Amino acid sequence: MISKIFAGVLLSLAITFALKAQTFEIPDTTYQLPPLLKSQSGKAILTAKDWEKNRRREILSLFANNVYGKTPSKKLPLRFEVLEVSPSALYGTATRKQVRVYFSNDEKYYMDILMYLPNNTDKPVPLFLGLNFGGNQAINADHGILVSKRWFRYDKSKGYSNHYATEASRGTDAAAWPVEEIIKRGYGLATVYYGDLQPDSSNSANGGIAPLFYKKGQTMPVPDEWGAIGVWAWGLSRAMDYLQTDHAVNAKKIAVIGHSRLGKTALWAGAQDKRFAFVISNDSGEGGAAITRRKYGETITKINTAFPHWFCNNYKSYNDREDELPVDYHELIALIAPRPVYVASASEDQWADPTGEYLSAWHAGEVYKLYGLAGLTNITPPSINTPVGNGSIGYHLREGVHAMTYYDWQQYLNFADRELK
Ligand code: GCU
């Protein structure tokens, strides 16, 4: 009798608990996630339609209000100016195009898109779009690329002097952008220096486009207004606005890609803007793909302390309170469903929590399944250099350090061949 009552109590406790949170025991941590498929009012989400109508919107606004800040809906008067076209770039294999996107009529605010498109086809091409860290001129040694005149975080790195780029910065980040290979595989590449949108600095005096959205007299974002990641993600959508007008590009097959802080940005851009057909997060870590409730490697306090300008100010209220954040990052990935998504980690990049990055991608599969897509099949992360995923979610753990490498790109190209082409 007593044992029956005891079993009953245990069962009801278990049910209550299961409805509140899901607990997962993974080799190095135990964590509880907010349930992905239950609305805040407690309604179970059982179909893709339910997900899109209710839960997806709810999660999107939770991320906007608590993490990245709200993206303003105000439309700016965009104008595109083709600055330069060279049909015989990269030894004749590609056309290089540089396009300036103006955000204001006074032409004070703008970003420059650098594009390479393969020459061996007349058809609109699928394309990878990503922000870069070193200025457009850093992604390839091609002397036709305009050297950025913006402010950089780098002061004494090779090719940068006192926060400005010099001629010597040309091609310094070419290892992260294997343009020749991308072209050879039949894809285009478009890239923008992230500092065209907002300097990566907590000193807002360094510029940026945010003031275009300020109310009269405003000088700083209010607590739920966007941080730099939000601004950068907005810029990716404005690049998409241009790409939709370019007949050489297949705008229905654009992948958005980013490394590290720009991987967080790519995920947030892909989550908000369904025009991105494929989303790639390279070593994005905390505030990107990694499950924050694991508190492994970088944490909310650490990121908000070192980079107070990346997220909205509300995010700071979750310092040391990961478990109270109403979302976790598997839900960011789930927002991309049913579009293909790829998460990649590097074995020596423990700061970004490779296991947590994998687990996010795995948990997001719950939503992909609503669309009849398989997601990742195994909760245990794969071994080093063993890419996994056929069911619209891809993942690999590359051997080595925090970087975006040729190996990473090969996996993205292979996945795009299967999922996008
Ligand atoms: C730091 C930061 C990370 C970020 C990385 C990067 O390491 O802590 O969150 O991803 O910089 O952008 O390179």
Residues whose N, C-alpha, C, O or C-beta is under 5 A from the ligand:
A	BS01	GCU	H259 S260 R261 D283 S284 G285 E286
